[in-house]
Structures are given as structure tokens and as C-alpha cells.
């Protein structure tokens, strides 16, 4: 447990990340990895074996600011065939065996919101997360230059917004919801910021950021 209270600045985040984040990308070869992050570990639509689980990576972008840092999130376009309208991090599938999680996260962030790689400082990795639809995700935590201005790929992203890190890292805002999905009751983390409902995989990865850095 950290001995001092966080101030939710990027400077404090960097100091904590050096001690508490993974320095290397997590292996996505074993679908059981990260199961502890799921409130319902058995709820998965696909058999968790290397032949069916799809590898993916997301960028968890934390922007420096004058006071509190903030986390950049996206609202998925309603044109997307899956998870339309949901809140997510920039990211997507890892392309082929040779692309690393870091390369995939940076590529997708550049494509989706116009984030140039020179505006990104990598801090480390969270634990891998296995979604209910069979995606095994490597979350990459990074500090984003305060000068970044999003350029949206409208076919994939409806909007980009920011939430204060202090709000997302407050355990009082980590609600647990329950919903019937495909005839089964499923529990999931959720965080409500204004009219934005952050839930599922994105909320679980934010909860893991709290557990790793601030708990």
C-alpha cells in the first residue's frame, strides 16, 4: 500500500507507475490470464483456447494538465458492427503474430483519434483482460502531451472526451451493476460521469489501474 496520499497529477502517476505497473507486455497466449479482473470469470461466449481467443491492445491515455490529470476516452461510432455507442479506450485487434501489443495500441490510437506517437510516453502495462466475447486485451498506460488535439476517424469514433483521473480512481465511483445478457445474469463494473456510462471491459481496466497504482 502506498504510504502517501495521491494528488492525481501526472508527476505522481509516473512515480507510482515505476513501482507498480508491469514493465513488459503481458502474455496473451494463455486466456486464463486476467480472469481475476472479471466479476463473472465463467461468462464468456467463446471457448478460452489459443485457437479462438482474439488478441487485442488498448491505450490508456492520461493527459497532463495544470491540475489533475485526465483520462482520454472515446465513444464508439454507431456505425460500428459491434459495441456501437459504448465507451472505450483507443485500441483494437493485434495484427498478425509479429505486431506487439504496444505497436497495436499506438497504431489504433493514431488511426482512431489522430494521436501521434511522438506525443506518447509509455508508463507500463496493466493486467490482461479477457472479455465476454473472447478478446484478450493488453492495456498500455501512457502519458499524453497536453498539446494533443483529437482528429476523429468518424467511421469508428463518435466523440472523444476526458474524465478527471481523480474521479476514475475514487473507489466510491466504482459501482457494480447487473444485467441480463443472452439470457444470463452478468455483473460488471461501471462508472457514471455526467451522461457518460463507462462500463464493462473499460471500467474493469480502470478498476485495475486503481488496484495497481492507488489502492
LUMDRENVO-320949 format. One record per residue (C-alpha): residue number from 1; residue in three letters; chain; x, z, y. Coordinates in nm, 2 decimals. Last residue first. Layout:
N
PT; pos; code; unit; xx; zz; yy
PT; NUM; ALA; A; X; Z; Y
...
This chain:
215
PT; pos; code; unit; xx; zz; yy
PT; 215; UNK; A; -0.51; -0.37; 0.10
PT; 214; UNK; A; -0.36; -0.60; 0.37
PT; 213; UNK; A; -0.15; -0.87; 0.23
PT; 212; UNK; A; -0.23; -0.93; -0.14
PT; 211; UNK; A; -0.58; -0.79; -0.15
PT; 210; UNK; A; -0.68; -0.94; 0.18
PT; 209; UNK; A; -0.55; -1.28; 0.08
PT; 208; UNK; A; -0.73; -1.24; -0.25
PT; 207; UNK; A; -1.05; -1.18; -0.05
PT; 206; UNK; A; -0.98; -1.50; 0.14
PT; 205; UNK; A; -0.94; -1.68; -0.19
PT; 204; UNK; A; -1.28; -1.53; -0.31
PT; 203; UNK; A; -1.45; -1.64; 0.01
PT; 202; UNK; A; -1.33; -2.00; -0.03
PT; 201; UNK; A; -1.42; -2.01; -0.40
PT; 200; UNK; A; -1.77; -1.89; -0.35
PT; 199; UNK; A; -1.89; -1.81; 0.00
PT; 198; UNK; A; -1.85; -1.86; 0.37
PT; 197; UNK; A; -2.19; -1.87; 0.55
PT; 196; UNK; A; -2.14; -1.99; 0.91
PT; 195; UNK; A; -2.43; -1.91; 1.15
PT; 194; UNK; A; -2.23; -1.63; 1.31
PT; 193; UNK; A; -1.96; -1.55; 1.06
PT; 192; UNK; A; -2.10; -1.45; 0.73
PT; 191; UNK; A; -1.86; -1.36; 0.45
PT; 190; UNK; A; -1.95; -1.41; 0.08
PT; 189; UNK; A; -1.81; -1.31; -0.26
PT; 188; UNK; A; -1.98; -1.43; -0.57
PT; 187; UNK; A; -2.23; -1.32; -0.84
PT; 186; UNK; A; -2.39; -1.56; -1.08
PT; 185; UNK; A; -2.72; -1.54; -1.26
PT; 184; UNK; A; -2.77; -1.83; -1.50
PT; 183; UNK; A; -3.04; -2.10; -1.50
PT; 182; UNK; A; -2.81; -2.36; -1.35
PT; 181; UNK; A; -2.72; -2.13; -1.07
PT; 180; UNK; A; -2.93; -1.82; -0.99
PT; 179; UNK; A; -2.77; -1.64; -0.70
PT; 178; UNK; A; -2.61; -1.30; -0.64
PT; 177; UNK; A; -2.42; -1.20; -0.33
PT; 176; UNK; A; -2.12; -0.97; -0.29
PT; 175; UNK; A; -2.02; -0.89; 0.07
PT; 174; UNK; A; -1.67; -0.88; 0.21
PT; 173; UNK; A; -1.73; -0.81; 0.58
PT; 172; UNK; A; -1.67; -0.43; 0.54
PT; 171; UNK; A; -1.34; -0.53; 0.37
PT; 170; UNK; A; -1.21; -0.65; 0.71
PT; 169; UNK; A; -0.96; -0.92; 0.65
PT; 168; UNK; A; -1.20; -1.20; 0.75
PT; 167; UNK; A; -1.29; -1.03; 1.07
PT; 166; UNK; A; -0.93; -0.95; 1.17
PT; 165; UNK; A; -0.82; -1.31; 1.08
PT; 164; UNK; A; -1.06; -1.43; 1.35
PT; 163; UNK; A; -1.26; -1.73; 1.24
PT; 162; UNK; A; -1.19; -2.09; 1.34
PT; 161; UNK; A; -1.39; -2.41; 1.32
PT; 160; UNK; A; -1.36; -2.77; 1.20
PT; 159; UNK; A; -1.67; -2.99; 1.16
PT; 158; UNK; A; -1.84; -3.25; 0.93
PT; 157; UNK; A; -1.54; -3.32; 0.71
PT; 156; UNK; A; -1.50; -3.57; 0.43
PT; 155; UNK; A; -1.64; -3.90; 0.56
PT; 154; UNK; A; -1.58; -3.78; 0.91
PT; 153; UNK; A; -1.20; -3.75; 0.88
PT; 152; UNK; A; -1.16; -3.51; 1.17
PT; 151; UNK; A; -0.87; -3.50; 1.42
PT; 150; UNK; A; -0.80; -3.13; 1.48
PT; 149; UNK; A; -0.59; -3.01; 1.77
PT; 148; UNK; A; -0.28; -2.82; 1.68
PT; 147; UNK; A; -0.10; -2.67; 1.98
PT; 146; UNK; A; -0.11; -2.32; 1.83
PT; 145; UNK; A; 0.13; -2.43; 1.55
PT; 144; UNK; A; -0.02; -2.35; 1.21
PT; 143; UNK; A; 0.10; -2.06; 0.99
PT; 142; UNK; A; 0.07; -2.13; 0.62
PT; 141; UNK; A; -0.08; -1.99; 0.30
PT; 140; UNK; A; -0.09; -2.23; 0.01
PT; 139; UNK; A; -0.38; -2.17; -0.24
PT; 138; UNK; A; -0.33; -2.32; -0.59
PT; 137; UNK; A; -0.66; -2.42; -0.73
PT; 136; UNK; A; -0.78; -2.47; -1.09
PT; 135; UNK; A; -1.09; -2.68; -1.07
PT; 134; UNK; A; -1.33; -2.65; -1.36
PT; 133; UNK; A; -1.68; -2.64; -1.20
PT; 132; UNK; A; -1.70; -2.26; -1.19
PT; 131; UNK; A; -1.38; -2.25; -1.00
PT; 130; UNK; A; -1.05; -2.12; -1.13
PT; 129; UNK; A; -0.83; -1.96; -0.86
PT; 128; UNK; A; -0.45; -1.94; -0.85
PT; 127; UNK; A; -0.30; -1.63; -0.69
PT; 126; UNK; A; -0.19; -1.67; -0.33
PT; 125; UNK; A; 0.11; -1.87; -0.23
PT; 124; UNK; A; 0.38; -1.84; 0.04
PT; 123; UNK; A; 0.45; -1.84; 0.41
PT; 122; UNK; A; 0.47; -2.22; 0.48
PT; 121; UNK; A; 0.52; -2.32; 0.84
PT; 120; UNK; A; 0.30; -2.62; 0.94
PT; 119; UNK; A; 0.30; -2.82; 1.27
PT; 118; UNK; A; 0.58; -3.05; 1.13
PT; 117; UNK; A; 0.34; -3.15; 0.85
PT; 116; UNK; A; 0.09; -3.30; 1.09
PT; 115; UNK; A; -0.27; -3.16; 1.06
PT; 114; UNK; A; -0.51; -3.45; 1.11
PT; 113; UNK; A; -0.81; -3.27; 0.98
PT; 112; UNK; A; -0.89; -3.43; 0.65
PT; 111; UNK; A; -0.60; -3.66; 0.58
PT; 110; UNK; A; -0.33; -3.43; 0.72
PT; 109; UNK; A; -0.48; -3.13; 0.54
PT; 108; UNK; A; -0.50; -3.34; 0.21
PT; 107; UNK; A; -0.14; -3.44; 0.23
PT; 106; UNK; A; -0.02; -3.08; 0.31
PT; 105; UNK; A; -0.22; -2.93; 0.02
PT; 104; UNK; A; -0.11; -3.20; -0.22
PT; 103; UNK; A; 0.26; -3.16; -0.13
PT; 102; UNK; A; 0.24; -2.79; -0.17
PT; 101; UNK; A; 0.06; -2.81; -0.50
PT; 100; UNK; A; 0.33; -3.04; -0.63
PT; 99; UNK; A; 0.29; -3.41; -0.70
PT; 98; UNK; A; 0.47; -3.54; -1.01
PT; 97; UNK; A; 0.19; -3.49; -1.26
PT; 96; UNK; A; -0.06; -3.70; -1.09
PT; 95; UNK; A; -0.24; -3.65; -0.76
PT; 94; UNK; A; -0.33; -3.28; -0.71
PT; 93; UNK; A; -0.70; -3.26; -0.62
PT; 92; UNK; A; -0.82; -3.14; -0.29
PT; 91; UNK; A; -0.74; -2.95; 0.02
PT; 90; UNK; A; -0.84; -2.83; 0.37
PT; 89; UNK; A; -1.01; -2.49; 0.33
PT; 88; UNK; A; -1.38; -2.48; 0.26
PT; 87; UNK; A; -1.73; -2.41; 0.40
PT; 86; UNK; A; -2.01; -2.59; 0.22
PT; 85; UNK; A; -2.21; -2.88; 0.37
PT; 84; UNK; A; -2.17; -3.11; 0.06
PT; 83; UNK; A; -2.03; -2.93; -0.24
PT; 82; UNK; A; -2.01; -3.25; -0.44
PT; 81; UNK; A; -2.09; -3.62; -0.35
PT; 80; UNK; A; -1.96; -3.58; 0.01
PT; 79; UNK; A; -2.17; -3.75; 0.27
PT; 78; UNK; A; -2.30; -3.41; 0.39
PT; 77; UNK; A; -1.95; -3.36; 0.52
PT; 76; UNK; A; -1.77; -3.04; 0.42
PT; 75; UNK; A; -1.75; -2.77; 0.69
PT; 74; UNK; A; -1.38; -2.68; 0.75
PT; 73; UNK; A; -1.19; -2.37; 0.80
PT; 72; UNK; A; -0.90; -2.26; 1.03
PT; 71; UNK; A; -0.81; -1.90; 1.01
PT; 70; UNK; A; -0.74; -1.70; 1.33
PT; 69; UNK; A; -0.46; -1.49; 1.46
PT; 68; UNK; A; -0.54; -1.20; 1.69
PT; 67; UNK; A; -0.40; -1.20; 2.04
PT; 66; UNK; A; -0.24; -1.50; 2.22
PT; 65; UNK; A; -0.29; -1.72; 1.92
PT; 64; UNK; A; -0.11; -1.84; 1.61
PT; 63; UNK; A; -0.32; -2.03; 1.37
PT; 62; UNK; A; -0.36; -1.94; 1.00
PT; 61; UNK; A; -0.41; -2.23; 0.77
PT; 60; UNK; A; -0.50; -2.16; 0.41
PT; 59; UNK; A; -0.41; -2.50; 0.26
PT; 58; UNK; A; -0.57; -2.60; -0.06
PT; 57; UNK; A; -0.45; -2.72; -0.40
PT; 56; UNK; A; -0.60; -2.88; -0.71
PT; 55; UNK; A; -0.55; -2.92; -1.08
PT; 54; UNK; A; -0.85; -3.03; -1.29
PT; 53; UNK; A; -0.94; -2.84; -1.61
PT; 52; UNK; A; -1.03; -3.07; -1.89
PT; 51; UNK; A; -0.72; -3.13; -2.10
PT; 50; UNK; A; -0.55; -2.81; -2.01
PT; 49; UNK; A; -0.83; -2.60; -2.16
PT; 48; UNK; A; -1.10; -2.40; -1.98
PT; 47; UNK; A; -1.41; -2.56; -2.13
PT; 46; UNK; A; -1.62; -2.68; -1.84
PT; 45; UNK; A; -1.92; -2.53; -1.66
PT; 44; UNK; A; -1.76; -2.20; -1.60
PT; 43; UNK; A; -1.91; -1.85; -1.58
PT; 42; UNK; A; -1.71; -1.63; -1.81
PT; 41; UNK; A; -1.50; -1.49; -1.52
PT; 40; UNK; A; -1.81; -1.36; -1.33
PT; 39; UNK; A; -1.67; -1.18; -1.03
PT; 38; UNK; A; -1.38; -1.42; -1.03
PT; 37; UNK; A; -1.04; -1.31; -0.89
PT; 36; UNK; A; -0.94; -1.16; -1.22
PT; 35; UNK; A; -0.96; -1.51; -1.38
PT; 34; UNK; A; -0.65; -1.61; -1.17
PT; 33; UNK; A; -0.46; -1.75; -1.46
PT; 32; UNK; A; -0.69; -1.82; -1.76
PT; 31; UNK; A; -0.66; -2.20; -1.69
PT; 30; UNK; A; -0.30; -2.20; -1.80
PT; 29; UNK; A; -0.11; -2.51; -1.67
PT; 28; UNK; A; -0.18; -2.43; -1.31
PT; 27; UNK; A; 0.15; -2.25; -1.26
PT; 26; UNK; A; 0.16; -2.06; -0.93
PT; 25; UNK; A; 0.37; -2.22; -0.65
PT; 24; UNK; A; 0.68; -2.02; -0.58
PT; 23; UNK; A; 0.73; -1.74; -0.32
PT; 22; UNK; A; 0.42; -1.55; -0.42
PT; 21; UNK; A; 0.30; -1.34; -0.13
PT; 20; UNK; A; 0.36; -0.97; -0.08
PT; 19; UNK; A; 0.69; -0.88; 0.08
PT; 18; UNK; A; 0.76; -1.19; 0.30
PT; 17; UNK; A; 0.39; -1.22; 0.36
PT; 16; UNK; A; 0.38; -0.87; 0.52
PT; 15; UNK; A; 0.63; -0.97; 0.79
PT; 14; UNK; A; 0.47; -1.31; 0.85
PT; 13; UNK; A; 0.13; -1.16; 0.89
PT; 12; UNK; A; 0.26; -0.90; 1.14
PT; 11; UNK; A; 0.41; -1.18; 1.36
PT; 10; UNK; A; 0.09; -1.39; 1.31
PT; 9; UNK; A; -0.11; -1.11; 1.46
PT; 8; UNK; A; -0.36; -0.92; 1.27
PT; 7; UNK; A; -0.25; -0.58; 1.40
PT; 6; UNK; A; -0.21; -0.43; 1.06
PT; 5; UNK; A; -0.20; -0.05; 1.01
PT; 4; UNK; A; 0.13; 0.09; 0.89
PT; 3; UNK; A; 0.24; 0.22; 0.55
PT; 2; UNK; A; 0.12; -0.08; 0.35
PT; 1; UNK; A; 0.00; 0.00; 0.00
